Amino acid sequence: MRGEGPEEDAVVERSDCHGAGQSFGVGPDPPGETTRRILSVARQHLDMELSCLSRSAGEALMVEVTEGDSRSFGLVPGIVVDDPESMCGKLRDGRLPPVMSDVRSDRRTAGDPAAGEQGTEPGIGAIVTAPVRRADGQIYGLLTCLSHDADHRLGEKDGSFLSQLASALSYSVTEPGATRQGHDRRHCRIRGLVDGGGPRMVFQPVFNLATMRLVGAEALARFPPGFGSPERWFADAVSVGLGTELELAAISAALRVLPRIPDGLTVAVNASPATVASGRLATLLADKPAGRIIVEITEHERVEDYPATRAALDHLRAQGVRTAVDDVGVGYAGLHHLVELLPDVIKMDRRLTHRIDADRNLHALAVALTRFAGDIGACVLAEGVETAAELRCLISAGVHQAQGYYLGAPGPLPSPVPSPAPPPAPAAMS
């Protein structure tokens, strides 16, 4: 059951997200070209069938702009979703996670009319959402990507990517008169956090797969609630000229734990290409135990000057710091980073890890990455390990290290951290 509505006419229909519509005679403002371009990027990058921007209207959501097959989902521009117990209502209120790779199999949404039935009605099989905020931090609406079929490749990184695009959309939906006020508020909020010692840090353990011993942890920033995800905080910092300051504050906070952990364990910190190239990171690390630090180049920012970035990384390596490149194996950017920067650690994207035990092609790619790593003197670290079967398969492929919820969730640094029991012997690939 889907509400039908005209794609171009200025008509709003009230819908329960696949329910009968009711006209109200008003319509969304014409979308800007920037908004349409962002929606197109979201849909193509996540390889989904529809992307849409909806705006909060009291307790309801009104679909403003769509990109893709909107009619098959019943979410044409002008539709109003006003049922708080519908899937859309729960997503808007944060009662459902931002990434749902299999809507029909999830107990929280199984049986929801919007999901439909596999083989009988298209419905929603997978959905990724991110809140869109105005420049003053108030919620504007939701950026959403949908597919009819489940897509188990979707994960946390896809939610983070959509959050980045939602941050970019905030400037398209903000009234010009509010921009300066919003800029000042963001600057004050971020400056206060930096001056107060930076964000709270949590740590996800990293294990050597040959011995199943703990070898280090990745430091991840956590921020005060009410202003969006960590990705949103870093994007806001860049927008007010405090991107490098916030990153350095987070790195400094992460490295304060080094005296508490045993010698030989490393701490991996995230830094954008701009922060690496600024030279300020090298200054911060100058009096630290460099051999215990790994600098991971984040994938959210384009490298504008590879020679300058390589020179800065070479300077860090001369101090004894190791480097890592994220999201390798998915898309051009990660592979381009890999061949340009030749890191010490190659982080295999979680989309390659997911169900690697059931996909020979993913297993073959993991084997190829480990061989390449051997040729350049690097190691491969698999992200996003969630099952014992995935772990066994990674071991059989020769992957060197791993992290993920199966091995340990991000959290405050305990002291000491016990090593988990070794997994069962790797199963042979059939």
Phi and psi in degrees as a GROMACS rama.xvg file:
@    title "Ramachandran Plot"
@    xaxis  label "Phi"
@    yaxis  label "Psi"
@TYPE xy
-130.854  142.627  ARG-2
-77.1977  130.944  GLY-3
-100.497  141.465  GLU-4
-154.293  152.893  GLY-5
-68.6436  140.798  PRO-6
-73.6602  -34.6874  GLU-7
-109.911  -27.7266  GLU-8
-66.9677  149.592  ASP-9
-81.3666  73.8592  ALA-10
-132.582  134.227  VAL-11
-104.401  131.491  VAL-12
-112.831  141.992  GLU-13
-91.2131  131.779  ARG-14
-143.725  155.916  SER-15
-98.8723  28.7675  ASP-16
63.569  73.8186  CYS-17
92.6021  42.3103  HIS-18
-129.173  174.006  GLY-19
-66.2552  140.556  ALA-20
-95.8752  163.065  GLY-21
-140.556  128.76  GLN-22
-79.6224  146.029  SER-23
-126.732  -7.24801  PHE-24
76.9423  16.3341  GLY-25
-129.89  161.152  VAL-26
-145.209  168.35  GLY-27
-70.864  153.516  PRO-28
-67.6316  153.088  ASP-29
-59.6068  130.514  PRO-30
-71.7995  151.051  PRO-31
-80.9351  161.96  GLY-32
-64.3975  -34.9413  GLU-33
-61.8546  -43.3101  THR-34
-60.9972  -45.996  THR-35
-62.4503  -38.0508  ARG-36
-66.0747  -40.9837  ARG-37
-65.0051  -41.8207  ILE-38
-62.1463  -39.1563  LEU-39
-64.5779  -43.2429  SER-40
-61.5201  -43.1247  VAL-41
-60.9043  -48.2589  ALA-42
-64.6327  -43.4385  ARG-43
-71.344  -40.4386  GLN-44
-66.4723  -40.7428  HIS-45
-84.7936  -5.45054  LEU-46
55.8388  52.2227  ASP-47
-119.64  169.939  MET-48
-88.2221  -23.4873  GLU-49
-147.201  139.018  LEU-50
-124.994  146.405  SER-51
-150.706  153.515  CYS-52
-112.804  123.882  LEU-53
-118.195  149.591  SER-54
-114.348  137.407  ARG-55
-66.4617  132.983  SER-56
-133.272  86.0737  ALA-57
68.2278  -122.551  GLY-58
-91.1115  3.47375  GLU-59
-112.474  171.417  ALA-60
-121.864  132.229  LEU-61
-112.699  125.961  MET-62
-70.383  122.307  VAL-63
-100.751  -48.8146  GLU-64
-136.531  140.089  VAL-65
-130.739  156.159  THR-66
-139.467  112.32  GLU-67
119.535  -155.417  GLY-68
-84.6412  75.9527  ASP-69
-72.522  -33.8968  SER-70
-66.7564  -35.3425  ARG-71
-68.3723  -20.4949  SER-72
-95.5382  -9.48421  PHE-73
69.8862  28.0704  GLY-74
-122.511  52.588  LEU-75
-75.0348  157.415  VAL-76
-54.5779  133.332  PRO-77
106.467  -18.4296  GLY-78
-66.5121  138.032  ILE-79
-113.711  126.85  VAL-80
-105.71  114.609  VAL-81
-126.018  10.005  ASP-82
-90.4842  111.595  ASP-83
-65.4376  -19.4631  PRO-84
-95.5709  2.10339  GLU-85
-75.1501  167.743  SER-86
-58.0341  -43.5882  MET-87
-62.8937  -40.8631  CYS-88
-63.9784  -39.9668  GLY-89
-69.5909  -36.0854  LYS-90
-65.3524  -41.1826  LEU-91
-62.354  -38.117  ARG-92
-87.3125  0.0814742  ASP-93
78.492  17.4234  GLY-94
-86.265  -5.63795  ARG-95
-124.666  151.695  LEU-96
-68.9061  156.105  PRO-97
-69.8344  -20.6956  PRO-98
-122.968  117.975  VAL-99
-126.229  105.106  MET-100
-82.1093  -19.0455  SER-101
-144.799  86.4195  ASP-102
-63.6651  -40.561  VAL-103
-71.5235  -25.836  ARG-104
-93.1284  -9.58204  SER-105
-81.7359  127.233  ASP-106
-61.0904  -23.3303  ARG-107
-76.1911  -21.0565  ARG-108
-126.913  -6.1012  THR-109
-58.9621  130.681  ALA-110
88.5788  -7.49663  GLY-111
-64.9188  135.021  ASP-112
-55.289  -30.4531  PRO-113
-67.9165  -25.3685  ALA-114
-75.921  -28.2284  ALA-115
67.0634  -170.673  GLY-116
-119.26  132.758  GLU-117
-56.504  125.334  GLN-118
88.5792  -9.83001  GLY-119
-117.299  -34.2237  THR-120
-147.096  136.575  GLU-121
-53.2471  -61.619  PRO-122
59.455  -168.228  GLY-123
-107.413  118.904  ILE-124
-98.3026  -30.9458  GLY-125
-146.27  145.852  ALA-126
-150.112  140.027  ILE-127
-129.185  131.108  VAL-128
-131.285  156.409  THR-129
-150.009  135.514  ALA-130
-70.5879  141.331  PRO-131
-106.116  126.627  VAL-132
-114.712  148.822  ARG-133
-72.3755  171.958  ARG-134
-61.9761  -23.6605  ALA-135
-86.1101  3.47048  ASP-136
93.1794  -9.42635  GLY-137
-75.7365  148.2  GLN-138
-67.9265  128.007  ILE-139
-93.5568  -44.6995  TYR-140
174.665  -148.789  GLY-141
-128.683  140.912  LEU-142
-101.777  126.186  LEU-143
-134.325  141.263  THR-144
-122.917  138.443  CYS-145
-135.752  151.863  LEU-146
-136.258  152.587  SER-147
-71.7464  -35.4962  HIS-148
-98.1191  154.118  ASP-149
-61.8133  149.329  ALA-150
-139.165  95.9653  ASP-151
-75.0713  -2.54148  HIS-152
-74.8743  -21.1549  ARG-153
-67.9645  138.549  LEU-154
-152.987  -165.535  GLY-155
-59.1791  -37.4414  GLU-156
-65.7031  -32.0522  LYS-157
-68.8896  -38.3124  ASP-158
-63.2497  -39.0473  GLY-159
-65.3864  -40.7419  SER-160
-62.0967  -44.2463  PHE-161
-65.6578  -33.9976  LEU-162
-62.8161  -37.0625  SER-163
-62.8162  -43.3907  GLN-164
-67.1226  -36.2415  LEU-165
-62.8675  -36.1617  ALA-166
-63.6803  -41.2174  SER-167
-64.5351  -36.1146  ALA-168
-65.5307  -26.054  LEU-169
-57.8497  -31.3781  SER-170
-79.2274  -20.2389  TYR-171
-79.6149  -27.1794  SER-172
-101.733  -0.789393  VAL-173
-90.5405  134.76  THR-174
-62.4658  138.743  GLU-175
-54.4596  -37.6665  PRO-176
-66.6503  -21.2557  GLY-177
-91.4096  -7.59074  ALA-178
-63.4048  -47.6779  THR-179
-64.07  -42.2201  ARG-180
-63.5073  -43.3814  GLN-181
-64.072  -39.6221  GLY-182
-59.567  -46.1768  HIS-183
-64.7114  -38.5664  ASP-184
-66.3937  -43.2918  ARG-185
-62.1553  -44.214  ARG-186
-60.6555  -44.6317  HIS-187
-64.7494  -43.0108  CYS-188
-63.0531  -46.3286  ARG-189
-73.4733  -40.3805  ILE-190
-60.9799  -40.7813  ARG-191
-62.4176  -39.8224  GLY-192
-66.6992  -44.3642  LEU-193
-61.3319  -47.6189  VAL-194
-66.372  -24.2477  ASP-195
-86.0191  5.48854  GLY-196
110.24  0.67988  GLY-197
91.5575  -179.059  GLY-198
-73.3676  165.363  PRO-199
-74.0302  140.32  ARG-200
-112.002  139.39  MET-201
-119.529  164.531  VAL-202
-133.57  129.936  PHE-203
-105.692  124.893  GLN-204
-68.4446  150.17  PRO-205
-121.653  134.084  VAL-206
-120.217  145.426  PHE-207
-78.4592  123.692  ASN-208
-78.5801  -16.8097  LEU-209
-74.6733  -32.8278  ALA-210
-117.495  -12.8906  THR-211
56.8433  32.3384  MET-212
-99.1979  147.775  ARG-213
-66.1326  130.551  LEU-214
-118.26  -11.8465  VAL-215
168.718  -164.539  GLY-216
-154.395  151.461  ALA-217
-96.6924  131.603  GLU-218
-87.3145  130.563  ALA-219
-126.956  134.881  LEU-220
-84.0297  141.194  ALA-221
-128.288  137.891  ARG-222
-119.691  163.144  PHE-223
-57.2463  144.532  PRO-224
-70.5769  161.784  PRO-225
102.466  -6.40338  GLY-226
-129.336  18.5782  PHE-227
98.6142  -173.135  GLY-228
-74.2145  169.044  SER-229
-55.6047  -38.9111  PRO-230
-59.5113  -38.6621  GLU-231
-65.7932  -41.7844  ARG-232
-59.8689  -46.2821  TRP-233
-67.1396  -36.8068  PHE-234
-65.6637  -41.0595  ALA-235
-62.216  -39.5388  ASP-236
-62.6627  -43.3758  ALA-237
-60.8357  -40.1099  VAL-238
-65.6674  -21.9586  SER-239
-111.938  15.4012  VAL-240
78.3049  19.9159  GLY-241
-118.81  21.3657  LEU-242
-59.9266  -50.3318  GLY-243
-66.3736  -39.0739  THR-244
-60.7582  -43.3247  GLU-245
-68.2213  -41.1888  LEU-246
-61.788  -45.3458  GLU-247
-65.0867  -35.4476  LEU-248
-64.8223  -40.7264  ALA-249
-66.3804  -42.4556  ALA-250
-63.808  -43.0615  ILE-251
-61.7871  -42.3016  SER-252
-63.2831  -39.3164  ALA-253
-64.7787  -41.6892  ALA-254
-75.6911  -10.6496  LEU-255
-66.2958  -15.2375  ARG-256
-84.1659  -11.8328  VAL-257
-53.8042  -41.889  LEU-258
-64.0722  -18.2518  PRO-259
-88.7756  -13.2016  ARG-260
-109.25  151.74  ILE-261
-62.5579  151.564  PRO-262
-57.5518  145.902  ASP-263
97.5948  -20.4016  GLY-264
-89.239  141.189  LEU-265
-104.327  159.645  THR-266
-122.671  123.898  VAL-267
-97.0048  130.39  ALA-268
-120.706  151.528  VAL-269
-99.7472  136.724  ASN-270
-144.407  139.569  ALA-271
-77.2889  159.324  SER-272
-54.6575  -36.0911  PRO-273
-65.2117  -40.9699  ALA-274
-67.9475  -39.6458  THR-275
-62.1845  -46.8388  VAL-276
-71.134  -18.6854  ALA-277
-67.8989  -22.3262  SER-278
86.3817  -13.7369  GLY-279
-72.9301  -28.0613  ARG-280
-66.2151  -42.7758  LEU-281
-59.8125  -39.0989  ALA-282
-64.205  -42.6775  THR-283
-62.7916  -37.474  LEU-284
-87.1263  -4.01794  LEU-285
-58.877  -35.3047  ALA-286
-105.844  17.3105  ASP-287
-100.719  160.78  LYS-288
-71.5747  88.3529  PRO-289
-57.8137  -33.4176  ALA-290
-66.5624  -10.5739  GLY-291
-105.818  9.6121  ARG-292
-117.441  134.053  ILE-293
-118.92  126.492  ILE-294
-99.7687  117.177  VAL-295
-99.5171  120.916  GLU-296
-77.3348  117.38  ILE-297
-70.4026  152.874  THR-298
-95.0781  -0.730938  GLU-299
-82.2268  -9.40776  HIS-300
-125.828  134.617  GLU-301
-69.4325  140.254  ARG-302
-82.5626  112.117  VAL-303
-80.6969  -29.0903  GLU-304
-139.702  92.4764  ASP-305
-63.1899  -42.0569  TYR-306
-57.9035  -42.8201  PRO-307
-66.4217  -39.3453  ALA-308
-66.5896  -42.1036  THR-309
-62.1076  -40.3621  ARG-310
-63.1555  -41.2618  ALA-311
-66.1742  -40.2352  ALA-312
-67.4322  -37.4793  LEU-313
-61.501  -37.9745  ASP-314
-63.9455  -40.786  HIS-315
-64.9708  -42.5105  LEU-316
-62.3464  -36.4772  ARG-317
-62.6652  -27.6328  ALA-318
-78.3454  -14.6162  GLN-319
108.623  -1.38197  GLY-320
-74.8705  139.83  VAL-321
-96.0331  158.298  ARG-322
-123.414  154.816  THR-323
-137.008  152.292  ALA-324
-121.352  133.122  VAL-325
-94.0304  161.055  ASP-326
60.3784  31.8469  ASP-327
-73.396  137.929  VAL-328
103.857  -9.37025  GLY-329
-126.357  112.24  VAL-330
83.6624  167.827  GLY-331
-71.3275  -38.6129  TYR-332
-61.0388  -46.762  ALA-333
-62.253  -41.4076  GLY-334
-68.8586  -37.0533  LEU-335
-65.4087  -43.5453  HIS-336
-53.6095  -44.6633  HIS-337
-60.5506  -49.4365  LEU-338
-76.4196  -26.3834  VAL-339
-80.3933  -35.9286  GLU-340
-104.027  -17.9357  LEU-341
42.9757  69.1024  LEU-342
-76.2532  170.106  PRO-343
-81.7685  -26.7122  ASP-344
-128.477  127.119  VAL-345
-104.343  112.228  ILE-346
-90.9726  112.946  LYS-347
-77.1175  125.083  MET-348
-58.875  145.344  ASP-349
-62.3547  -23.0808  ARG-350
-71.6031  -19.7617  ARG-351
-82.8287  -29.5551  LEU-352
-73.8123  -37.0068  THR-353
-61.2159  117.993  HIS-354
60.8611  29.5417  ARG-355
-61.4226  -25.8905  ILE-356
-68.5814  -18.1891  ASP-357
-108.777  4.94452  ALA-358
-133.672  109.391  ASP-359
-60.9835  -35.0416  ARG-360
-64.7483  -41.5522  ASN-361
-64.9416  -39.8853  LEU-362
-61.4884  -43.3551  HIS-363
-63.3887  -37.7849  ALA-364
-67.1029  -39.6848  LEU-365
-61.924  -41.3425  ALA-366
-61.3657  -43.1603  VAL-367
-63.5477  -39.9294  ALA-368
-63.7505  -40.1397  LEU-369
-67.2851  -35.6009  THR-370
-67.0902  -42.2967  ARG-371
-62.0792  -42.2956  PHE-372
-59.4352  -40.8044  ALA-373
-62.4197  -36.1824  GLY-374
-67.6549  -30.4069  ASP-375
-105.12  5.36833  ILE-376
75.2496  30.3896  GLY-377
-112.422  174.919  ALA-378
-122.765  157.064  CYS-379
-105.354  129.527  VAL-380
-117.295  119.546  LEU-381
-88.2148  128.404  ALA-382
-95.2727  156.939  GLU-383
74.0046  31.7489  GLY-384
-73.7917  121.389  VAL-385
-121.788  -9.9192  GLU-386
-138.636  159.264  THR-387
-64.0733  -36.3048  ALA-388
-64.0627  -41.0979  ALA-389
-62.4276  -42.3218  GLU-390
-62.7985  -44.7033  LEU-391
-60.7274  -41.304  ARG-392
-67.2376  -39.5511  CYS-393
-62.7725  -39.8312  LEU-394
-63.0405  -43.0888  ILE-395
-66.765  -25.7645  SER-396
-81.669  -6.73631  ALA-397
87.6748  10.6742  GLY-398
-62.8703  139.915  VAL-399
-84.7868  -42.1394  HIS-400
-137.69  164.839  GLN-401
-156.138  156.477  ALA-402
-145.95  159.179  GLN-403
155.592  171.036  GLY-404
-65.1227  -26.9096  TYR-405
-64.5495  -33.2626  TYR-406
-92.2352  -29.5379  LEU-407
166.297  128.823  GLY-408
-81.2768  155.964  ALA-409
-61.0388  141.036  PRO-410
-171.496  178.522  GLY-411
-59.1139  150.603  PRO-412
-75.7406  111.766  LEU-413
-78.7716  164.047  PRO-414
-143.194  114.383  SER-415
-85.894  172.441  PRO-416
-99.3489  119.695  VAL-417
-73.5661  146.786  PRO-418
-81.8006  140.322  SER-419
-73.8784  161.92  PRO-420
-66.6348  145.335  ALA-421
-59.3145  146.9  PRO-422
-73.5912  169.587  PRO-423
-59.2005  160.778  PRO-424
-56.1963  141.805  ALA-425
-56.2014  132.14  PRO-426
-76.8634  143.756  ALA-427
-69.5275  141.81  ALA-428
-72.4016  128.868  MET-429
